[in-house]
Amino acid sequence: MKILDWYILKRYLVTFLFTLLILIPIAIAIDIAEKIDNFLEHANLGFLEIVNDYYLNFIIYYANTFMPLAVFIAVILFTSKLANNTEIIAMSNAKISFERLMVPYFIGATLITILALLMNHFVVPSSSKIRKKFEQTYIKKQKITDNYVQNFSLQLTDSTYIFIKNYNINSNTGQNFTSEVYDGLELKSKLMAESIRWNTKDSTFTLNDFRKRILHTKTDSIYKGNALDTIFDFTPKDLIYKSALAQEMPSGELLSFIKLSEKRGVSNLNAYLVEFHKRTSLPVATYILTIIAVALAFRKRRGGTGVNLAIGVGIMFIYVFFLKISEVLGGVAGVNSLLYVWSPNIAFGILAAYLYRNARK
């Protein structure tokens, strides 16, 4: 059986790589056609910079994105070919059960799943940061409108809270800033300023027209001034909560950010939780899609590979649609993001179990 296992595993991996190598150049060609004008607008933008900073990271991102689709198509293609060449019939006549036939498929799925997990949690976030920086510099001309924050509150520690009426991330300035320090439920000090500015050079904040009040047992101390340079345990990036930032954080950093934000009292972190859970759920889907693909393609059908491929592509489109819907719903405040992110895998896992059971018969 080792020879047969290696034969199927080799076909699994080779066809997967072949499918991926077909999909990636198509994505690159479409992207070049869309962005060639943006590249030509910048005389100082060299070919090597485009390749190293953009398309190398573009390939990493989309290769990882296309992995489930490539696995699904690859398994259908080479399993259908095995069926059409009556090789599976020969295996069945040799008393090889369907469960035993699936062993090399599961080995291949395990290898791809491990690769996808490493890519999702460590490689792709760092790569996305470089790619998006390039896009923001040379491709996207519009300014990011959601860098303007209004009525923002943040819990820095168990006793310190800040409030900002409005803050502009682009100019690093804000209006009507307040910092309050409590001892339990008792207010101990309050710092207010008409405006606040972040100093990138030394990572400090400058408060203009500030007023600080310290509450004592019998009297209060009040201090006023035109300007005050001070340090707070946050940066302007902490004021912006959006999924785009989550995609640029390695999983360890993302998880620490989520925990810190929860401690600070941020109300809705589901966009970040969706990104974190998705990095595991998508690679695990490789097993589910492999079972579905084998169950669809291992029988010799009238119409051959084309029929199996058409059915498989239809199922894949349903899966992708279901996946996108679950991501959007999982980002809504107050819902269980873990359940929503894994719901496509749960639903298609049930379908895979049904097809697997029938295939065994």
C-alpha positions in Angstrom: 0.0 0.0 0.0 2.9 2.4 0.5 3.4 2.6 -3.3 -0.2 3.4 -3.8 -0.2 5.9 -1.0 2.8 7.7 -2.4 1.2 7.6 -5.9 -2.0 9.3 -4.7 -0.2 11.8 -2.4 2.2 12.8 -5.2 -0.7 13.4 -7.6 -2.5 15.3 -4.8 0.4 17.7 -4.2 1.5 18.1 -7.8 -2.0 18.8 -9.1 -2.5 21.3 -6.2 0.7 23.2 -7.1 -0.2 23.1 -10.8 -3.7 24.6 -10.0 -2.2 27.2 -7.8 0.4 28.2 -10.5 -2.5 28.6 -12.9 -4.6 30.8 -10.6 -1.8 33.2 -9.5 -0.6 34.4 -12.9 -4.2 35.1 -13.9 -4.6 37.2 -10.7 -1.4 39.0 -11.5 -2.3 39.7 -15.1 -5.7 41.1 -14.0 -4.0 43.3 -11.4 -1.4 44.6 -13.8 -4.1 45.6 -16.3 -5.9 47.5 -13.5 -2.9 49.3 -12.0 -0.5 49.9 -14.9 -1.6 53.5 -15.2 -0.9 54.1 -11.5 2.6 52.6 -11.9 3.4 54.8 -14.9 2.3 58.0 -13.1 5.3 57.7 -10.8 8.6 58.3 -12.6 10.6 57.4 -9.5 9.0 54.0 -9.1 11.3 51.3 -10.4 10.6 47.8 -11.7 12.4 46.1 -8.9 10.5 48.1 -6.3 7.2 47.1 -7.9 8.2 43.4 -7.9 9.8 43.3 -4.4 7.4 45.5 -2.5 4.2 44.8 -4.2 3.9 41.7 -6.4 6.0 39.5 -4.2 3.7 40.2 -1.3 0.7 40.1 -3.7 1.7 36.5 -4.6 2.0 35.5 -0.9 -1.4 37.0 -0.1 -3.3 35.5 -3.0 -1.5 32.1 -2.9 -2.7 31.8 0.6 -6.2 33.0 -0.3 -6.5 30.6 -3.3 -5.3 27.5 -1.3 -8.8 26.1 -0.4 -10.0 26.7 -4.0 -6.8 25.1 -5.5 -7.1 22.1 -3.2 -10.7 21.5 -4.1 -10.2 21.8 -7.9 -7.0 19.7 -7.7 -8.7 16.9 -5.9 -11.6 16.8 -8.3 -9.3 16.9 -11.3 -7.0 14.1 -10.4 -9.6 11.9 -8.6 -11.9 12.2 -11.7 -9.0 11.1 -13.9 -8.3 8.1 -11.6 -12.0 7.2 -11.9 -12.1 7.6 -15.7 -9.0 5.4 -16.0 -10.8 2.8 -13.9 -7.9 2.9 -11.4 -10.4 3.3 -8.5 -12.3 0.3 -9.7 -9.1 -1.7 -9.6 -8.4 -0.5 -6.1 -12.0 -1.5 -5.1 -11.5 -5.0 -6.6 -8.3 -5.2 -4.6 -10.5 -4.9 -1.5 -9.2 -1.4 -0.6 -11.9 0.3 1.4 -12.9 3.9 0.9 -11.6 4.8 4.3 -8.2 3.4 3.4 -8.3 5.2 0.1 -8.7 8.5 2.0 -5.5 8.1 4.0 -3.1 9.7 1.4 -5.7 12.4 0.8 -5.7 13.2 4.5 -1.9 13.2 4.6 -1.8 15.7 1.7 -4.6 17.8 3.4 -2.5 17.8 6.6 0.6 19.1 4.9 -1.3 21.9 3.2 -3.2 22.8 6.4 0.0 23.2 8.4 1.5 25.4 5.6 -1.7 27.5 5.5 -1.7 27.9 9.3 1.9 29.1 9.3 1.2 31.5 6.4 -2.0 32.8 8.0 -0.7 33.4 11.5 2.9 34.6 10.7 3.8 35.3 7.1 0.7 36.9 5.5 0.2 39.7 8.1 3.7 41.0 7.8 3.5 40.7 4.0 0.2 42.5 3.9 1.7 45.5 5.8 4.3 46.0 3.1 1.8 45.6 0.3 -0.7 48.0 1.8 2.0 50.6 2.4 2.9 50.4 -1.2 -0.7 50.7 -2.3 -1.3 53.7 -0.1 1.8 55.4 -1.5 1.5 54.7 -5.2 -2.0 53.4 -6.0 -4.7 54.7 -3.7 -5.1 58.4 -4.2 -8.0 58.9 -1.9 -7.5 59.7 1.7 -8.7 57.3 4.4 -11.9 58.9 5.7 -12.2 56.7 8.7 -9.1 58.2 10.3 -11.3 60.7 12.0 -12.6 59.7 15.5 -15.4 61.3 17.4 -16.5 60.9 21.0 -13.9 58.3 21.8 -13.3 56.8 25.3 -10.6 54.4 26.4 -9.7 52.7 29.7 -5.9 52.7 29.9 -5.6 50.9 33.2 -7.8 49.7 36.0 -8.0 53.3 37.3 -7.3 55.6 34.3 -9.8 56.7 31.6 -9.5 59.1 28.7 -12.1 60.9 26.6 -11.6 62.7 23.3 -14.2 64.8 21.6 -12.6 64.3 18.2 -9.2 63.3 16.8 -7.7 63.4 13.3 -5.2 60.5 12.8 -3.8 62.2 9.7 -2.8 65.4 11.5 -2.3 63.8 14.9 -4.4 66.4 16.6 -7.5 66.3 18.7 -9.9 68.5 20.6 -11.4 68.5 24.1 -9.3 65.9 25.8 -9.9 64.6 29.3 -8.0 62.1 31.5 -9.5 60.9 34.8 -7.9 58.8 37.5 -10.0 56.9 40.0 -9.4 55.0 43.3 -12.3 52.5 43.1 -15.3 54.7 42.5 -13.7 57.9 43.9 -12.3 60.4 41.5 -8.7 61.3 42.4 -7.5 63.6 39.6 -8.8 65.1 36.3 -6.7 66.5 33.5 -8.5 68.5 30.7 -7.1 70.3 27.6 -8.6 72.2 24.7 -6.4 70.3 22.3 -4.0 67.4 22.2 -1.2 66.7 19.7 0.9 63.5 19.2 4.6 64.0 18.8 6.0 61.2 16.6 9.6 62.1 17.2 9.6 61.3 21.0 6.2 59.5 21.4 4.8 62.1 23.7 1.6 64.2 23.7 1.4 68.0 24.0 -1.7 69.3 25.8 -2.6 72.9 25.0 -4.6 75.2 27.4 -4.6 72.4 30.0 -6.2 72.4 33.5 -5.4 69.7 36.1 -7.4 69.2 39.3 -6.2 66.9 42.1 -8.7 66.0 44.7 -7.5 65.8 48.3 -9.5 64.9 51.5 -10.4 68.5 52.4 -9.0 70.7 49.5 -8.4 70.5 45.8 -5.2 71.5 43.9 -5.7 73.2 40.5 -3.0 73.7 37.9 -3.3 75.6 34.7 -1.0 76.2 31.7 -0.6 76.9 28.0 1.2 73.7 27.1 2.2 70.4 28.8 4.3 67.6 27.3 3.3 64.3 28.9 3.1 60.5 28.2 0.0 58.3 28.1 -0.2 54.5 27.7 -1.7 54.7 24.2 -0.9 55.9 20.7 -3.1 57.4 17.9 -3.3 53.9 16.3 -5.2 52.7 19.4 -8.0 55.1 18.5 -8.8 53.4 15.2 -10.5 50.1 15.3 -10.9 48.5 11.9 -10.3 45.1 10.2 -7.6 46.5 7.9 -5.3 46.9 10.9 -6.1 43.4 12.1 -4.9 42.0 8.7 -1.4 43.5 9.3 -0.9 42.1 12.8 0.8 38.7 13.4 -1.5 36.5 15.5 0.5 37.0 18.7 0.3 40.7 18.4 -3.3 40.6 17.3 -4.3 38.5 20.3 -2.4 40.8 22.7 -4.1 43.8 21.1 -7.6 42.2 21.6 -6.9 41.5 25.2 -5.5 44.9 25.9 -8.5 46.5 24.1 -11.0 44.4 26.1 -9.2 45.6 29.3 -9.5 49.2 28.1 -13.3 48.8 27.7 -13.5 48.9 23.9 -17.1 47.9 23.1 -16.8 46.0 19.8 -13.8 44.1 18.8 -15.6 41.5 16.6 -13.8 42.7 13.4 -10.5 41.8 15.0 -11.9 38.5 16.4 -13.3 37.5 13.0 -9.8 38.0 11.5 -8.2 36.0 14.3 -10.6 33.1 14.1 -10.5 33.1 10.3 -6.8 32.4 10.2 -7.5 28.9 11.7 -10.9 28.1 10.2 -9.8 28.5 6.5 -6.9 26.1 6.7 -9.0 23.5 8.6 -11.5 23.7 5.7 -8.9 21.9 3.6 -10.0 18.6 5.2 -13.7 19.3 4.6 -13.2 20.3 0.9 -11.0 17.3 0.3 -13.6 14.9 1.5 -16.3 16.6 -0.5 -14.2 16.6 -3.7 -13.2 12.9 -3.4 -16.8 11.9 -2.7 -18.0 13.8 -5.8 -15.2 12.6 -8.1 -14.3 9.0 -7.2 -17.2 7.5 -9.2 -16.9 7.3 -13.0 -19.7 9.6 -14.3 -21.2 10.2 -17.7 -19.7 13.4 -18.9 -16.4 12.7 -17.2 -14.3 15.3 -15.4 -16.3 18.2 -16.8 -19.4 17.3 -14.9 -17.5 16.7 -11.6 -15.7 20.0 -12.0 -18.9 21.9 -12.8 -20.6 20.5 -9.6 -17.5 21.2 -7.6 -17.1 24.8 -8.7 -20.8 25.4 -7.9 -20.3 24.0 -4.4 -17.1 26.2 -4.0 -19.0 29.3 -5.0 -21.7 28.5 -2.4 -19.0 28.0 0.2 -17.2 31.3 -0.6 -20.6 33.2 -0.5 -21.5 31.6 2.8 -18.0 32.5 4.1 -18.3 36.1 3.2 -21.8 36.4 4.8 -20.6 34.8 8.0 -17.6 37.2 8.2 -19.9 40.3 7.8 -22.4 39.0 10.4 -19.6 37.9 12.7 -18.3 41.5 12.8 -21.6 42.9 14.2 -21.4 43.9 17.8 -22.9 41.6 20.4 -22.7 38.3 18.3 -20.5 35.3 18.9 -17.8 35.9 16.2 -16.3 32.4 16.8 -19.5 30.7 15.9 -20.1 32.8 12.8 -16.6 32.3 11.5 -16.8 28.5 11.9 -20.4 28.2 10.7 -19.4 27.6 7.0 -17.1 24.8 8.1 -19.8 23.3 10.4 -22.4 23.4 7.6 -20.1 22.0 4.9 -18.6 19.5 7.5 -22.1 18.1 7.8 -22.3 17.9 4.0 -18.9 16.2 3.9 -20.0 13.7 6.5 -23.1 12.8 4.5 -21.1 12.4 1.3 -18.5 10.4 3.0 -21.0 8.0 4.5 -22.7 7.5 1.1 -19.3 7.0 -0.6 -18.4 4.2 1.9 -21.4 2.2 0.7 
